[in-house]
Structure formats: C-alpha cells, structure tokens
Amino acid sequence: MTTPQKTTPTARQKRSLFLRRGPMENIATVLIAAGFVMLFQPFLLALYTYSLAMLLTGTVMFIIVSKFPE
C-alpha cells in the first residue's frame, strides 16, 4: 500500500511569479486603475491617448490570468 504524495510548500514556491494567479491579478488590477486615472486626468494629452490601451491590456490580462492555478 502506497501513501499519496503531498504537495510540499517548496513545490508551490518553485512556481514562477508569472505563473501564479494572485500576484498577476494584482498587476492586472493596477493596470486597469492606472488606465482609469490616465483617462480622467486633464493635464497631459499623451496619458489620455494611451489610457484606453492600458485599460484594455489590464482587462484582457485579468481575464487570462484568472484561469491560472492558485
């Protein structure tokens, strides 16, 4: 009779930062928030110009990253 192998904490730590859902969801949320701030600031046209691209990038990233394992 064999015992089932348990996942050790070190196996979880070996995953790259870019393969874990939590940190990547935080980065995507920051991108969305930055795009929102860029959209509503009245000072720099360059920030306003790239705000939609930033919002879309953050949204698509969040959708993709939400499928990653914990």
N, CA, C and O atoms as CSV, one atom per row, in Angstrom:
chain,resi,resn,atom,element,x,y,z
A,1,MET,N,N,0.841,-1.175,0.000
A,1,MET,CA,C,0.000,0.000,0.000
A,1,MET,C,C,0.888,1.241,0.000
A,1,MET,O,O,1.787,1.377,0.830
A,2,THR,N,N,0.625,2.131,-0.931
A,2,THR,CA,C,1.433,3.343,-1.023
A,2,THR,C,C,0.648,4.515,-0.459
A,2,THR,O,O,-0.581,4.544,-0.515
A,3,THR,N,N,1.375,5.472,0.082
A,3,THR,CA,C,0.736,6.671,0.612
A,3,THR,C,C,0.705,7.734,-0.483
A,3,THR,O,O,1.644,7.828,-1.273
A,4,PRO,N,N,-0.345,8.526,-0.540
A,4,PRO,CA,C,-0.398,9.579,-1.562
A,4,PRO,C,C,0.664,10.640,-1.276
A,4,PRO,O,O,0.957,10.966,-0.125
A,5,GLN,N,N,1.221,11.159,-2.349
A,5,GLN,CA,C,2.233,12.193,-2.191
A,5,GLN,C,C,1.556,13.517,-1.897
A,5,GLN,O,O,0.556,13.877,-2.519
A,6,LYS,N,N,2.112,14.222,-0.950
A,6,LYS,CA,C,1.566,15.520,-0.572
A,6,LYS,C,C,2.359,16.615,-1.264
A,6,LYS,O,O,3.561,16.481,-1.495
A,7,THR,N,N,1.672,17.693,-1.589
A,7,THR,CA,C,2.350,18.838,-2.178
A,7,THR,C,C,3.040,19.610,-1.066
A,7,THR,O,O,2.403,20.040,-0.104
A,8,THR,N,N,4.311,19.777,-1.203
A,8,THR,CA,C,5.076,20.489,-0.182
A,8,THR,C,C,5.033,21.984,-0.464
A,8,THR,O,O,4.822,22.393,-1.605
A,9,PRO,N,N,5.229,22.796,0.554
A,9,PRO,CA,C,5.262,24.238,0.332
A,9,PRO,C,C,6.370,24.660,-0.623
A,9,PRO,O,O,6.237,25.666,-1.320
A,10,THR,N,N,7.459,23.904,-0.663
A,10,THR,CA,C,8.544,24.281,-1.565
A,10,THR,C,C,8.133,24.091,-3.018
A,10,THR,O,O,8.626,24.811,-3.886
A,11,ALA,N,N,7.248,23.144,-3.310
A,11,ALA,CA,C,6.785,22.972,-4.682
A,11,ALA,C,C,5.970,24.177,-5.118
A,11,ALA,O,O,6.036,24.595,-6.274
A,12,ARG,N,N,5.208,24.729,-4.197
A,12,ARG,CA,C,4.429,25.918,-4.518
A,12,ARG,C,C,5.339,27.129,-4.708
A,12,ARG,O,O,5.076,27.975,-5.563
A,13,GLN,N,N,6.392,27.213,-3.929
A,13,GLN,CA,C,7.302,28.340,-4.028
A,13,GLN,C,C,8.139,28.280,-5.298
A,13,GLN,O,O,8.648,29.309,-5.743
A,14,LYS,N,N,8.293,27.102,-5.891
A,14,LYS,CA,C,9.109,26.972,-7.089
A,14,LYS,C,C,8.430,27.561,-8.319
A,14,LYS,O,O,9.095,27.868,-9.309
A,15,ARG,N,N,7.117,27.718,-8.264
A,15,ARG,CA,C,6.415,28.319,-9.401
A,15,ARG,C,C,6.879,29.747,-9.592
A,15,ARG,O,O,7.129,30.478,-8.634
A,16,SER,N,N,6.985,30.112,-10.821
A,16,SER,CA,C,7.399,31.462,-11.145
A,16,SER,C,C,6.311,32.459,-10.756
A,16,SER,O,O,5.138,32.099,-10.656
A,17,LEU,N,N,6.698,33.688,-10.543
A,17,LEU,CA,C,5.746,34.745,-10.221
A,17,LEU,C,C,4.724,34.906,-11.348
A,17,LEU,O,O,3.570,35.258,-11.101
A,18,PHE,N,N,5.146,34.650,-12.567
A,18,PHE,CA,C,4.275,34.863,-13.712
A,18,PHE,C,C,3.321,33.700,-13.951
A,18,PHE,O,O,2.502,33.761,-14.869
A,19,LEU,N,N,3.406,32.654,-13.156
A,19,LEU,CA,C,2.503,31.528,-13.303
A,19,LEU,C,C,1.528,31.395,-12.139
A,19,LEU,O,O,0.768,30.429,-12.076
A,20,ARG,N,N,1.545,32.347,-11.229
A,20,ARG,CA,C,0.622,32.310,-10.098
A,20,ARG,C,C,-0.461,33.362,-10.292
A,20,ARG,O,O,-0.201,34.455,-10.793
A,21,ARG,N,N,-1.670,33.018,-9.892
A,21,ARG,CA,C,-2.806,33.887,-10.153
A,21,ARG,C,C,-2.801,35.133,-9.276
A,21,ARG,O,O,-3.043,36.229,-9.781
A,22,GLY,N,N,-2.538,35.004,-8.004
A,22,GLY,CA,C,-2.658,36.133,-7.080
A,22,GLY,C,C,-1.846,37.361,-7.471
A,22,GLY,O,O,-2.421,38.435,-7.648
A,23,PRO,N,N,-0.535,37.237,-7.610
A,23,PRO,CA,C,0.266,38.415,-7.961
A,23,PRO,C,C,-0.080,38.986,-9.343
A,23,PRO,O,O,-0.060,40.201,-9.537
A,24,MET,N,N,-0.393,38.115,-10.288
A,24,MET,CA,C,-0.698,38.601,-11.628
A,24,MET,C,C,-2.051,39.302,-11.676
A,24,MET,O,O,-2.225,40.250,-12.442
A,25,GLU,N,N,-3.013,38.851,-10.867
A,25,GLU,CA,C,-4.290,39.566,-10.791
A,25,GLU,C,C,-4.083,40.949,-10.190
A,25,GLU,O,O,-4.739,41.907,-10.598
A,26,ASN,N,N,-3.184,41.058,-9.232
A,26,ASN,CA,C,-2.888,42.364,-8.648
A,26,ASN,C,C,-2.268,43.303,-9.672
A,26,ASN,O,O,-2.611,44.484,-9.723
A,27,ILE,N,N,-1.361,42.785,-10.482
A,27,ILE,CA,C,-0.734,43.605,-11.522
A,27,ILE,C,C,-1.780,44.052,-12.540
A,27,ILE,O,O,-1.781,45.211,-12.954
A,28,ALA,N,N,-2.670,43.147,-12.946
A,28,ALA,CA,C,-3.725,43.497,-13.898
A,28,ALA,C,C,-4.653,44.557,-13.312
A,28,ALA,O,O,-5.083,45.466,-14.023
A,29,THR,N,N,-4.961,44.449,-12.035
A,29,THR,CA,C,-5.823,45.434,-11.389
A,29,THR,C,C,-5.151,46.797,-11.345
A,29,THR,O,O,-5.812,47.818,-11.535
A,30,VAL,N,N,-3.863,46.827,-11.099
A,30,VAL,CA,C,-3.121,48.092,-11.094
A,30,VAL,C,C,-3.118,48.711,-12.490
A,30,VAL,O,O,-3.246,49.928,-12.626
A,31,LEU,N,N,-2.973,47.888,-13.524
A,31,LEU,CA,C,-3.022,48.407,-14.894
A,31,LEU,C,C,-4.390,49.012,-15.204
A,31,LEU,O,O,-4.472,50.071,-15.826
A,32,ILE,N,N,-5.445,48.358,-14.781
A,32,ILE,CA,C,-6.785,48.889,-15.008
A,32,ILE,C,C,-6.970,50.215,-14.270
A,32,ILE,O,O,-7.505,51.171,-14.830
A,33,ALA,N,N,-6.528,50.270,-13.021
A,33,ALA,CA,C,-6.650,51.507,-12.244
A,33,ALA,C,C,-5.815,52.635,-12.862
A,33,ALA,O,O,-6.261,53.782,-12.909
A,34,ALA,N,N,-4.617,52.315,-13.330
A,34,ALA,CA,C,-3.773,53.335,-13.963
A,34,ALA,C,C,-4.425,53.846,-15.242
A,34,ALA,O,O,-4.387,55.045,-15.517
A,35,GLY,N,N,-5.020,52.956,-16.023
A,35,GLY,CA,C,-5.722,53.379,-17.232
A,35,GLY,C,C,-6.904,54.271,-16.918
A,35,GLY,O,O,-7.172,55.229,-17.644
A,36,PHE,N,N,-7.613,53.967,-15.844
A,36,PHE,CA,C,-8.742,54.792,-15.427
A,36,PHE,C,C,-8.274,56.190,-15.021
A,36,PHE,O,O,-8.881,57.188,-15.409
A,37,VAL,N,N,-7.201,56.260,-14.245
A,37,VAL,CA,C,-6.662,57.560,-13.815
A,37,VAL,C,C,-6.158,58.342,-15.025
A,37,VAL,O,O,-6.363,59.552,-15.116
A,38,MET,N,N,-5.502,57.650,-15.950
A,38,MET,CA,C,-4.998,58.311,-17.160
A,38,MET,C,C,-6.158,58.864,-18.003
A,38,MET,O,O,-6.017,59.903,-18.648
A,39,LEU,N,N,-7.273,58.184,-17.997
A,39,LEU,CA,C,-8.421,58.609,-18.784
A,39,LEU,C,C,-9.037,59.903,-18.254
A,39,LEU,O,O,-9.506,60.733,-19.032
A,40,PHE,N,N,-9.037,60.073,-16.948
A,40,PHE,CA,C,-9.733,61.212,-16.346
A,40,PHE,C,C,-8.817,62.327,-15.864
A,40,PHE,O,O,-9.287,63.250,-15.199
A,41,GLN,N,N,-7.548,62.276,-16.171
A,41,GLN,CA,C,-6.670,63.379,-15.781
A,41,GLN,C,C,-6.715,64.450,-16.881
A,41,GLN,O,O,-6.744,64.108,-18.063
A,42,PRO,N,N,-6.723,65.732,-16.515
A,42,PRO,CA,C,-6.889,66.791,-17.515
A,42,PRO,C,C,-5.589,67.467,-17.972
A,42,PRO,O,O,-5.653,68.496,-18.645
A,43,PHE,N,N,-4.410,66.924,-17.627
A,43,PHE,CA,C,-3.184,67.682,-17.835
A,43,PHE,C,C,-2.374,67.257,-19.051
A,43,PHE,O,O,-1.925,68.115,-19.811
A,44,LEU,N,N,-2.173,65.964,-19.258
A,44,LEU,CA,C,-1.284,65.500,-20.315
A,44,LEU,C,C,-2.059,64.716,-21.363
A,44,LEU,O,O,-2.721,63.724,-21.055
A,45,LEU,N,N,-1.965,65.174,-22.598
A,45,LEU,CA,C,-2.673,64.510,-23.693
A,45,LEU,C,C,-2.078,63.138,-23.977
A,45,LEU,O,O,-2.799,62.230,-24.390
A,46,ALA,N,N,-0.781,62.972,-23.763
A,46,ALA,CA,C,-0.142,61.676,-24.022
A,46,ALA,C,C,-0.704,60.592,-23.098
A,46,ALA,O,O,-0.922,59.464,-23.540
A,47,LEU,N,N,-0.940,60.916,-21.828
A,47,LEU,CA,C,-1.528,59.937,-20.915
A,47,LEU,C,C,-2.946,59.590,-21.337
A,47,LEU,O,O,-3.348,58.428,-21.291
A,48,TYR,N,N,-3.707,60.606,-21.751
A,48,TYR,CA,C,-5.069,60.366,-22.208
A,48,TYR,C,C,-5.073,59.485,-23.460
A,48,TYR,O,O,-5.950,58.636,-23.623
A,49,THR,N,N,-4.105,59.686,-24.328
A,49,THR,CA,C,-4.027,58.934,-25.578
A,49,THR,C,C,-3.853,57.449,-25.333
A,49,THR,O,O,-4.455,56.637,-26.036
A,50,TYR,N,N,-3.047,57.074,-24.356
A,50,TYR,CA,C,-2.760,55.663,-24.098
A,50,TYR,C,C,-3.650,55.046,-23.014
A,50,TYR,O,O,-3.450,53.891,-22.641
A,51,SER,N,N,-4.614,55.789,-22.514
A,51,SER,CA,C,-5.445,55.281,-21.427
A,51,SER,C,C,-6.317,54.104,-21.861
A,51,SER,O,O,-6.451,53.137,-21.111
A,52,LEU,N,N,-6.905,54.163,-23.034
A,52,LEU,CA,C,-7.754,53.066,-23.489
A,52,LEU,C,C,-6.927,51.801,-23.709
A,52,LEU,O,O,-7.373,50.704,-23.376
A,53,ALA,N,N,-5.736,51.947,-24.264
A,53,ALA,CA,C,-4.868,50.789,-24.457
A,53,ALA,C,C,-4.496,50.164,-23.114
A,53,ALA,O,O,-4.428,48.941,-22.989
A,54,MET,N,N,-4.260,50.997,-22.126
A,54,MET,CA,C,-3.917,50.499,-20.792
A,54,MET,C,C,-5.108,49.773,-20.163
A,54,MET,O,O,-4.943,48.711,-19.564
A,55,LEU,N,N,-6.300,50.342,-20.299
A,55,LEU,CA,C,-7.498,49.690,-19.766
A,55,LEU,C,C,-7.736,48.341,-20.432
A,55,LEU,O,O,-8.026,47.355,-19.754
A,56,LEU,N,N,-7.617,48.294,-21.740
A,56,LEU,CA,C,-7.839,47.042,-22.461
A,56,LEU,C,C,-6.784,45.999,-22.122
A,56,LEU,O,O,-7.105,44.821,-21.965
A,57,THR,N,N,-5.536,46.418,-22.008
A,57,THR,CA,C,-4.466,45.496,-21.646
A,57,THR,C,C,-4.711,44.900,-20.264
A,57,THR,O,O,-4.580,43.691,-20.077
A,58,GLY,N,N,-5.060,45.732,-19.311
A,58,GLY,CA,C,-5.340,45.244,-17.963
A,58,GLY,C,C,-6.533,44.319,-17.916
A,58,GLY,O,O,-6.519,43.326,-17.188
A,59,THR,N,N,-7.567,44.628,-18.679
A,59,THR,CA,C,-8.768,43.799,-18.690
A,59,THR,C,C,-8.500,42.439,-19.312
A,59,THR,O,O,-8.891,41.413,-18.755
A,60,VAL,N,N,-7.839,42.423,-20.459
A,60,VAL,CA,C,-7.511,41.153,-21.118
A,60,VAL,C,C,-6.570,40.332,-20.244
A,60,VAL,O,O,-6.720,39.115,-20.138
A,61,MET,N,N,-5.608,40.989,-19.625
A,61,MET,CA,C,-4.681,40.286,-18.748
A,61,MET,C,C,-5.419,39.667,-17.567
A,61,MET,O,O,-5.134,38.534,-17.178
A,62,PHE,N,N,-6.370,40.409,-16.997
A,62,PHE,CA,C,-7.128,39.885,-15.867
A,62,PHE,C,C,-7.951,38.674,-16.277
A,62,PHE,O,O,-8.042,37.705,-15.523
A,63,ILE,N,N,-8.547,38.714,-17.450
A,63,ILE,CA,C,-9.354,37.580,-17.934
A,63,ILE,C,C,-8.481,36.353,-18.118
A,63,ILE,O,O,-8.872,35.252,-17.729
A,64,ILE,N,N,-7.308,36.524,-18.705
A,64,ILE,CA,C,-6.411,35.399,-18.956
A,64,ILE,C,C,-5.842,34.852,-17.645
A,64,ILE,O,O,-5.808,33.640,-17.432
A,65,VAL,N,N,-5.401,35.749,-16.776
A,65,VAL,CA,C,-4.741,35.348,-15.531
A,65,VAL,C,C,-5.728,34.685,-14.575
A,65,VAL,O,O,-5.321,33.868,-13.748
A,66,SER,N,N,-7.000,35.013,-14.668
A,66,SER,CA,C,-7.969,34.390,-13.759
A,66,SER,C,C,-8.112,32.899,-14.021
A,66,SER,O,O,-8.710,32.194,-13.208
A,67,LYS,N,N,-7.588,32.404,-15.120
A,67,LYS,CA,C,-7.607,30.969,-15.414
A,67,LYS,C,C,-6.373,30.234,-14.879
A,67,LYS,O,O,-6.319,29.005,-14.921
A,68,PHE,N,N,-5.382,30.982,-14.376
A,68,PHE,CA,C,-4.144,30.384,-13.856
A,68,PHE,C,C,-4.423,29.642,-12.548
A,68,PHE,O,O,-5.397,29.946,-11.859
A,69,PRO,N,N,-3.574,28.674,-12.202
A,69,PRO,CA,C,-3.757,27.993,-10.908
A,69,PRO,C,C,-3.349,28.887,-9.749
A,69,PRO,O,O,-2.582,29.835,-9.916
A,70,GLU,N,N,-3.873,28.572,-8.577
A,70,GLU,CA,C,-3.510,29.316,-7.369
A,70,GLU,C,C,-2.067,29.072,-7.130
A,70,GLU,O,O,-1.506,29.589,-6.164
